[in-house]
Amino acid sequence: MVFALDSTLWFPDPHLGEPDGLLAVGGDLSVDRMLLAYSYGIFPWYSFRYNRKILWYCPMERFVIFPEEVHVSHSMRSLINKGTYNVTFNQQFDDVLKHCSRLRIKEEGAWLGVDMIKAYRKMHEQGFAASVEVWQSDRLVGGLYGVTIGRCFFGESMFSLVPSASKLALIFLAHYMHEHEGLLIDCQFETAHLRSMGGRFIPYDDYLKIIQQE
């Protein structure tokens, strides 16, 4: 079942959504609604060229990486040890966002349009979104961004201008979270890239218990 949202701040029970995870249509991208959504594992995802209304998803099988389980291959260890790249946190959130958008903007299903960029920028301004940046000297060559609530990170997008830069960003994020008692990185959807780095599926009910821990 797909629910129609109005101006009231609410979401239906995610268990009632469609098999592909589509739960609701409409609403807005205000910080309050975004926070409510992510606190239940619901996220906006839609092709802005073809959909005037926002689509909200909440799959019942969640693809996640537990920080302590991130896989660092031999080649990535070698890359880290070479010290070719530097990694920072929250130094260039807007630039990471722009790169993630630009690299996919011509794709048919591109979703990171103007409205979404504004929404995540507002989330960042209020401390609910973060970025990881990968630098080669003073050039930004990779990174990722996502929503942060409690001790969980809800990954949204990543980019690489050089080989393995996004992998490096994810590894540093996972290590940082492990050191600071972070619980989970939500990958939203499975990819071979993320599976190779330790991503796996867990049931939504288990996932919900984790993301709602204080």
Rosetta blueprint (number, residue, H / E / L):
1 M L
2 V L
3 F E
4 A E
5 L E
6 D L
7 S L
8 T L
9 L L
10 W L
11 F L
12 P L
13 D L
14 P H
15 H H
16 L H
17 G L
18 E L
19 P L
20 D L
21 G L
22 L E
23 L E
24 A E
25 V E
26 G E
27 G L
28 D L
29 L L
30 S L
31 V H
32 D H
33 R H
34 M H
35 L H
36 L H
37 A H
38 Y H
39 S L
40 Y L
41 G L
42 I L
43 F E
44 P E
45 W L
46 Y L
47 S L
48 F L
49 R L
50 Y L
51 N L
52 R L
53 K L
54 I L
55 L E
56 W E
57 Y E
58 C L
59 P L
60 M L
61 E E
62 R E
63 F E
64 V E
65 I E
66 F L
67 P H
68 E H
69 E H
70 V L
71 H L
72 V L
73 S L
74 H H
75 S H
76 M H
77 R H
78 S H
79 L H
80 I H
81 N H
82 K H
83 G L
84 T L
85 Y L
86 N E
87 V E
88 T E
89 F E
90 N L
91 Q L
92 Q L
93 F H
94 D H
95 D H
96 V H
97 L H
98 K H
99 H H
100 C H
101 S H
102 R H
103 L L
104 R L
105 I L
106 K L
107 E L
108 E L
109 G L
110 A L
111 W L
112 L L
113 G L
114 V H
115 D H
116 M H
117 I H
118 K H
119 A H
120 Y H
121 R H
122 K H
123 M H
124 H H
125 E H
126 Q L
127 G L
128 F L
129 A E
130 A E
131 S E
132 V E
133 E E
134 V E
135 W E
136 Q E
137 S L
138 D L
139 R E
140 L E
141 V E
142 G E
143 G E
144 L E
145 Y E
146 G E
147 V E
148 T E
149 I E
150 G L
151 R L
152 C E
153 F E
154 F E
155 G E
156 E E
157 S E
158 M E
159 F E
160 S E
161 L L
162 V L
163 P L
164 S L
165 A H
166 S H
167 K H
168 L H
169 A H
170 L H
171 I H
172 F H
173 L H
174 A H
175 H H
176 Y H
177 M H
178 H H
179 E H
180 H L
181 E L
182 G L
183 L L
184 L E
185 I E
186 D E
187 C L
188 Q L
189 F L
190 E L
191 T L
192 A H
193 H H
194 L H
195 R H
196 S L
197 M L
198 G L
199 G L
200 R E
201 F E
202 I E
203 P E
204 Y H
205 D H
206 D H
207 Y H
208 L H
209 K H
210 I H
211 I H
212 Q L
213 Q L
214 E L
